[in-house]
Amino acid sequence: MTDHDKLDAWIDAHFDEQVRFLQALVRLPTDTPPGDNAPHARRSAELLAAMGLAVEQHAVPQAEVRAQGLQSITNLIVRRRFGAGGPTIALNAHGDVVPPGEGWTHDPYGGEVADGKLYGRAAAVNKSDFATYTYALRALESLGAAPEPGMQPLAWLRGAVELHFTYDEEFGGELGPGWLLAQGLTQPDLLIAAGFSHQVVTAHNGCLQLEVTLHGLAAHAAYPESGIDALQAATRLLAALYAHNELLRTRRSAVAGITHPYLNVGRIEGGSHTNVVPGKVVLKLDRRMIPEEDPAAVEAEVRALIEAALAPTASGGAAPCPPGVRVEIKRLLLARALRPSPGNAALVAAIQGHGLAVFGHALPTGGTPLYTDVRLYAACGVPAVIYGAGPRTVLESNAKRADEHLVLADLRGATKVVARTLFDLLQA
């Protein structure tokens, strides 16, 4: 029996236990907002400690958490060191998740297993990879005995594995992996981060989010001339923003899986009453950036587009822009894209090779239009890939929708792939 076979056999023998671990994680909510996620971190630490893993709990200062609009964040690190030399490989997954919403036919916090699937909020994205990475590490440790007399168990492996379980992905990751890296609590050489597709992801989009506030002057609807209609100005702005998408569709990415940039207006707030001319309207914009784009240039372009659309002399649009409207633009988020990097070649090759052996078919590699915490590691020069048990596709798993679920066969298979990959990369 090869070492890879031994890893597979251990994972098969402990798979029911792994599923129970994931169920326990799903049953404790981590809805963000409100983002009170320290209790889940404490419970995760208890479960990990019961497996014999030493867990570091790193609480983010309350002032920083509150400034982000959240309530509590504690990030976890598990470190397993083997022989001297070799790479430190970090495995990162996030526990925070959007609230469940309506329409569930399974308890969103039940962790119910039915027809080979585990149901619950974050079952697929991304508490699943708390389980993937934990049991991949435990499988590696199960190899146990040293190959030669006098050697320490597993000392013939070189390097270290770190589990990074963080709780700020939904709000940008700066208080999750970003905070751990900024505090100097980790300096990995390689990274595997939680997956959300049945492939090895090596690039992703960036994201710029802006809050645009249009200030007019409220007035009684019986005397509209005495006011300045902020909603009328917003109508012109919306027309210009959506028309801009036609230009963005012509900017094509060379990364497989990523097509073109796009702009979305995700939220609109304004007005006070039916019989009042709206004196204030707030728009929140999401501009996705392909890896080839420069974030500073993108932000400058969007800001210029907004200013031009609201200029009193602007032509076209759904309605004229009332004179006197004042615009205020605030950046909410700037998440840089993850660009393809030759530094992750060993990770990609190992995962693809073992994916073929475990699943019986090749795992494709490419990019995704999403943005992730991986960019924060990449900004520190850490070669990274995105791979885990997560869904074959986000739509298929209902991630962030009702009845989110994980196919348990994918959890089992991905755990084997990750364990085999760690073994290969840590060999002397």
GUBANU-477649 format. One record per residue (C-alpha): x, y, z; chain. Coordinates in nm, 3 decimals, m for minus. Each point is the difference from the previous one (the first is absolute). Last residue first. Example, Ala and Ser with C-alpha at 12.3 -4.5 7.8 and 13.67 -1.06 7.14 Angstrom:
// GUBANU-477649
1.367|m0.106|0.714|A
m0.137|m0.344|0.066|A
//
This chain:
// GUBANU-477649
1.230|1.606|0.158|A
m0.370|m0.066|m0.033|A
m0.222|0.290|0.098|A
m0.139|0.075|m0.347|A
m0.103|m0.359|m0.068|A
m0.167|m0.056|0.336|A
m0.187|0.329|m0.020|A
m0.134|m0.093|m0.343|A
m0.111|m0.344|0.117|A
m0.190|0.154|0.291|A
m0.160|0.260|m0.229|A
m0.115|m0.258|m0.255|A
m0.131|m0.234|0.270|A
m0.199|0.278|0.166|A
m0.135|0.100|m0.342|A
m0.133|m0.352|m0.057|A
m0.180|m0.033|0.333|A
m0.154|0.345|m0.021|A
m0.101|m0.063|m0.362|A
m0.171|m0.324|0.101|A
m0.185|0.202|0.263|A
m0.171|0.221|m0.256|A
m0.036|0.331|0.182|A
m0.321|0.193|0.046|A
m0.160|0.344|m0.006|A
m0.375|m0.043|0.033|A
m0.091|0.369|m0.048|A
0.260|0.225|m0.160|A
0.352|0.117|0.089|A
0.138|m0.323|m0.154|A
m0.283|m0.181|m0.174|A
0.241|m0.291|m0.064|A
m0.063|m0.015|m0.375|A
0.013|0.378|m0.035|A
0.342|0.026|0.166|A
0.138|m0.275|m0.222|A
0.156|m0.338|0.080|A
m0.046|0.116|0.357|A
0.270|0.040|0.263|A
0.221|m0.294|0.089|A
0.318|0.196|m0.048|A
0.220|0.189|m0.242|A
0.109|0.360|m0.049|A
0.367|0.040|m0.086|A
0.274|0.211|0.149|A
0.353|0.132|m0.033|A
0.066|0.228|0.302|A
0.151|0.338|m0.097|A
m0.167|0.206|0.272|A
m0.258|0.131|m0.250|A
m0.064|m0.365|m0.090|A
m0.103|m0.069|0.359|A
m0.253|0.282|m0.009|A
m0.121|m0.103|m0.347|A
m0.093|m0.339|0.143|A
m0.276|0.165|0.203|A
m0.228|m0.033|m0.302|A
m0.141|0.171|m0.309|A
m0.249|m0.168|m0.232|A
0.032|0.002|m0.380|A
0.199|m0.327|0.015|A
0.325|m0.102|m0.160|A
0.146|m0.316|m0.149|A
0.104|m0.358|0.063|A
m0.193|m0.311|m0.094|A
m0.012|m0.305|0.229|A
0.060|m0.310|m0.210|A
m0.221|m0.303|0.044|A
0.004|m0.315|0.209|A
m0.092|0.176|0.323|A
0.290|m0.117|0.216|A
0.279|m0.057|m0.254|A
m0.097|0.293|m0.223|A
m0.030|0.230|0.300|A
0.337|m0.130|0.117|A
0.171|0.121|m0.314|A
m0.192|0.328|m0.010|A
0.075|0.076|0.364|A
0.370|m0.079|m0.037|A
0.044|0.194|m0.324|A
m0.184|0.309|0.128|A
0.191|0.010|0.327|A
0.336|m0.041|m0.173|A
m0.087|0.271|m0.254|A
m0.099|0.256|0.266|A
0.300|0.224|m0.061|A
m0.084|0.031|m0.371|A
m0.266|0.259|0.094|A
m0.345|0.070|m0.145|A
m0.138|0.329|0.135|A
m0.223|0.036|0.305|A
m0.197|0.322|m0.037|A
0.016|0.282|0.252|A
m0.281|0.059|0.244|A
m0.084|0.367|0.045|A
m0.294|0.046|0.232|A
m0.234|0.271|0.126|A
0.134|0.300|m0.193|A
m0.208|0.310|0.063|A
m0.137|0.234|m0.266|A
m0.199|0.313|0.089|A
m0.209|0.175|m0.265|A
m0.172|0.338|0.028|A
m0.315|0.074|m0.200|A
m0.043|0.372|m0.067|A
m0.131|m0.018|m0.353|A
m0.243|m0.285|m0.072|A
0.144|m0.264|m0.232|A
m0.222|m0.048|m0.303|A
m0.178|m0.333|m0.026|A
0.065|m0.348|m0.142|A
0.342|0.080|m0.135|A
0.111|0.226|m0.285|A
0.194|0.322|0.044|A
0.217|0.115|0.289|A
0.006|0.378|0.055|A
m0.100|m0.017|0.366|A
0.275|m0.259|0.065|A
m0.144|m0.305|0.176|A
0.100|m0.256|m0.264|A
0.347|0.153|m0.031|A
0.069|m0.022|0.374|A
m0.110|m0.362|0.014|A
0.207|m0.101|m0.304|A
0.305|0.179|0.142|A
m0.034|m0.196|0.325|A
m0.032|m0.324|m0.192|A
0.307|0.072|m0.213|A
0.213|0.104|0.299|A
m0.096|m0.318|0.183|A
0.094|m0.213|m0.300|A
0.332|0.179|m0.048|A
0.093|m0.058|0.364|A
m0.101|m0.366|m0.022|A
0.215|m0.073|m0.310|A
m0.173|m0.258|m0.219|A
0.150|m0.325|m0.132|A
m0.139|m0.212|0.283|A
m0.361|0.092|m0.092|A
m0.168|0.259|0.219|A
m0.353|m0.027|0.140|A
m0.167|0.335|0.077|A
m0.254|m0.017|0.281|A
m0.203|0.316|0.062|A
m0.203|0.118|0.299|A
m0.244|0.283|m0.070|A
m0.125|0.254|0.256|A
m0.277|0.249|m0.073|A
m0.069|0.325|0.186|A
m0.251|0.282|m0.028|A
m0.281|m0.204|m0.149|A
m0.299|0.225|m0.084|A
m0.252|m0.083|0.272|A
m0.355|m0.131|m0.046|A
0.091|m0.369|0.000|A
0.224|0.033|0.302|A
0.366|0.014|0.108|A
0.204|m0.047|m0.315|A
0.299|m0.218|m0.062|A
0.178|m0.333|0.011|A
0.133|m0.200|m0.295|A
0.202|m0.323|0.022|A
0.186|m0.235|m0.232|A
0.083|0.217|m0.300|A
0.219|m0.233|m0.204|A
0.297|0.068|m0.224|A
0.175|m0.248|m0.224|A
0.348|m0.107|m0.105|A
0.046|m0.268|m0.267|A
0.021|m0.378|m0.041|A
0.175|m0.193|0.274|A
m0.001|m0.381|m0.012|A
0.316|m0.021|m0.208|A
0.220|0.305|0.058|A
0.058|0.214|m0.312|A
m0.257|0.253|0.121|A
m0.218|0.190|m0.242|A
m0.073|0.372|0.008|A
m0.289|0.034|m0.250|A
m0.258|m0.085|0.264|A
0.116|0.301|0.201|A
m0.118|0.238|m0.273|A
m0.354|m0.140|0.009|A
0.016|0.006|0.381|A
0.037|0.379|m0.015|A
m0.364|0.024|m0.112|A
m0.097|m0.135|0.342|A
0.194|0.273|0.177|A
m0.127|0.279|m0.225|A
m0.366|m0.099|0.043|A
0.047|m0.031|0.375|A
0.150|0.350|0.017|A
m0.294|0.154|m0.185|A
m0.244|m0.170|0.236|A
0.208|0.107|0.299|A
m0.037|0.364|m0.106|A
m0.378|m0.043|m0.005|A
0.028|m0.166|0.339|A
0.189|0.298|0.144|A
m0.285|0.235|m0.090|A
0.097|0.355|0.101|A
m0.288|0.174|0.176|A
m0.207|0.317|m0.027|A
m0.106|m0.084|m0.355|A
m0.175|m0.312|0.132|A
m0.264|0.202|0.187|A
m0.288|m0.246|0.046|A
0.258|m0.274|0.047|A
0.120|0.176|0.315|A
0.374|0.053|m0.012|A
0.326|m0.186|0.072|A
0.320|0.155|m0.135|A
0.262|m0.194|m0.194|A
0.293|m0.207|0.122|A
0.097|m0.301|m0.208|A
0.200|m0.257|0.194|A
0.217|m0.252|m0.185|A
0.136|m0.293|0.201|A
0.274|m0.177|m0.191|A
0.111|m0.362|m0.026|A
0.302|m0.100|m0.208|A
0.056|m0.371|m0.058|A
0.280|m0.213|m0.136|A
m0.053|m0.308|m0.210|A
0.158|m0.337|0.061|A
0.304|m0.203|m0.093|A
0.145|m0.349|0.066|A
m0.313|m0.205|0.063|A
0.048|m0.376|0.001|A
m0.332|m0.150|m0.102|A
m0.323|m0.141|0.139|A
m0.126|0.339|0.116|A
m0.032|0.190|0.326|A
0.335|m0.070|0.162|A
0.158|0.098|0.329|A
0.359|0.115|m0.025|A
0.325|m0.188|m0.062|A
0.300|0.216|0.079|A
0.377|m0.021|m0.040|A
0.302|0.149|0.178|A
m0.188|0.103|0.311|A
0.086|0.303|0.214|A
m0.242|m0.002|0.293|A
m0.064|0.203|0.313|A
0.177|0.304|m0.141|A
m0.284|0.227|0.111|A
m0.064|0.109|m0.360|A
m0.025|m0.363|m0.111|A
m0.251|m0.097|0.269|A
m0.199|0.320|m0.065|A
m0.023|m0.055|m0.376|A
m0.091|m0.364|0.054|A
m0.308|0.106|0.198|A
m0.041|0.366|0.091|A
0.078|0.113|m0.356|A
m0.209|m0.285|m0.142|A
m0.241|0.213|m0.202|A
m0.322|0.017|0.201|A
m0.128|m0.349|m0.094|A
0.349|m0.146|0.048|A
0.036|0.112|0.362|A
0.003|m0.310|0.220|A
0.322|m0.198|m0.032|A
0.116|m0.361|0.030|A
0.369|m0.015|m0.091|A
0.135|m0.355|0.023|A
0.379|m0.012|m0.017|A
0.213|m0.283|m0.139|A
0.375|m0.014|0.051|A
0.329|m0.084|m0.169|A
0.188|m0.321|m0.072|A
m0.144|m0.348|0.034|A
0.246|m0.259|0.126|A
m0.074|0.133|0.345|A
m0.339|m0.170|m0.035|A
0.054|m0.189|0.326|A
0.345|0.087|0.136|A
0.291|m0.197|m0.146|A
0.192|m0.252|0.210|A
m0.082|m0.304|m0.211|A
m0.090|0.086|m0.363|A
m0.334|0.050|m0.177|A
m0.150|0.188|0.296|A
m0.342|m0.115|0.118|A
m0.290|0.242|m0.022|A
m0.168|m0.019|m0.338|A
m0.300|0.119|0.202|A
0.145|0.352|0.006|A
m0.075|0.040|m0.370|A
m0.356|m0.119|0.055|A
m0.037|0.255|0.278|A
0.113|0.277|m0.234|A
m0.246|m0.108|m0.271|A
m0.264|m0.029|0.272|A
0.039|0.361|0.107|A
0.026|0.127|m0.357|A
m0.317|m0.158|m0.130|A
m0.200|0.062|0.319|A
0.071|0.373|0.020|A
m0.046|m0.032|m0.375|A
m0.371|m0.074|0.030|A
m0.038|0.309|0.217|A
0.036|0.195|m0.323|A
m0.215|0.025|m0.207|A
m0.157|m0.347|m0.032|A
m0.156|m0.059|0.341|A
0.008|0.377|0.055|A
m0.376|0.010|0.070|A
m0.126|m0.354|0.029|A
m0.052|m0.328|m0.181|A
0.236|m0.298|m0.021|A
m0.048|m0.207|m0.314|A
0.011|m0.375|m0.064|A
m0.376|m0.029|m0.046|A
m0.071|0.181|0.327|A
0.232|0.117|0.279|A
m0.134|0.275|0.223|A
0.246|0.259|0.133|A
m0.289|0.162|0.183|A
0.094|0.366|m0.015|A
m0.174|0.085|m0.329|A
m0.279|m0.246|0.096|A
m0.099|m0.163|m0.329|A
m0.277|0.120|m0.234|A
0.148|0.351|m0.004|A
m0.183|0.280|m0.181|A
0.113|0.310|0.186|A
0.335|0.153|0.094|A
0.293|m0.196|0.143|A
0.212|0.290|0.127|A
0.330|0.054|m0.188|A
0.301|m0.199|0.118|A
0.292|0.015|0.243|A
0.205|m0.318|0.041|A
0.284|0.064|m0.241|A
0.248|m0.255|m0.134|A
0.380|0.015|m0.026|A
0.259|m0.277|m0.033|A
0.357|0.123|0.046|A
0.303|m0.191|m0.125|A
0.332|0.075|0.169|A
0.268|m0.125|m0.234|A
0.293|m0.232|0.068|A
0.274|0.031|0.257|A
0.005|m0.173|0.337|A
m0.229|m0.298|0.049|A
m0.371|0.029|0.077|A
m0.187|0.296|0.143|A
m0.375|m0.001|0.048|A
m0.150|0.344|0.063|A
m0.371|0.063|0.062|A
m0.105|0.364|m0.038|A
m0.341|0.142|0.090|A
m0.152|0.343|m0.055|A
m0.226|0.161|0.261|A
m0.243|0.260|m0.128|A
m0.276|0.183|0.190|A
m0.280|0.248|m0.071|A
0.027|0.123|m0.359|A
m0.042|0.342|m0.165|A
0.365|0.026|m0.106|A
0.068|0.265|0.264|A
m0.150|m0.238|0.255|A
0.259|m0.266|m0.083|A
0.291|0.243|0.019|A
m0.118|0.134|0.336|A
m0.053|m0.353|0.131|A
0.360|m0.103|m0.055|A
0.022|m0.317|m0.217|A
0.015|m0.311|0.217|A
0.271|m0.250|m0.093|A
m0.074|m0.350|0.125|A
0.293|m0.241|m0.046|A
m0.100|m0.365|m0.021|A
0.207|m0.305|0.091|A
m0.150|m0.304|m0.172|A
m0.073|m0.312|0.206|A
m0.337|m0.075|m0.158|A
m0.177|0.146|0.303|A
0.202|0.317|m0.062|A
m0.158|0.030|m0.344|A
m0.351|m0.026|0.142|A
0.074|0.255|0.272|A
0.160|0.237|m0.250|A
m0.305|m0.024|m0.225|A
m0.221|0.087|0.298|A
0.213|0.303|0.082|A
0.001|0.111|m0.364|A
m0.377|m0.037|m0.015|A
m0.040|0.217|0.311|A
0.235|0.265|m0.152|A
m0.230|0.041|m0.302|A
m0.236|0.282|0.092|A
m0.021|0.127|m0.359|A
m0.343|0.169|m0.011|A
0.026|m0.028|m0.295|A
0.155|m0.244|m0.056|A
m0.191|m0.307|0.120|A
0.234|m0.239|0.179|A
m0.256|m0.250|0.128|A
0.104|m0.307|0.206|A
m0.154|m0.310|m0.160|A
0.227|0.018|m0.304|A
0.318|m0.054|0.203|A
m0.147|m0.297|0.188|A
m0.114|m0.154|m0.329|A
0.353|0.037|m0.138|A
0.144|m0.193|0.293|A
m0.269|m0.266|m0.036|A
0.099|m0.040|m0.366|A
0.365|m0.044|0.098|A
m0.093|m0.268|0.253|A
m0.191|m0.188|m0.270|A
0.309|0.031|m0.221|A
0.244|m0.147|0.248|A
0.065|m0.337|m0.165|A
m0.018|0.150|m0.351|A
0.249|0.272|0.094|A
0.237|m0.257|0.150|A
m0.023|m0.218|m0.311|A
0.072|0.291|m0.235|A
0.310|0.099|0.197|A
0.122|m0.359|0.002|A
m0.055|m0.025|m0.375|A
0.209|0.313|m0.052|A
0.271|m0.153|0.217|A
0.001|m0.302|m0.228|A
m0.145|m0.338|0.099|A
//
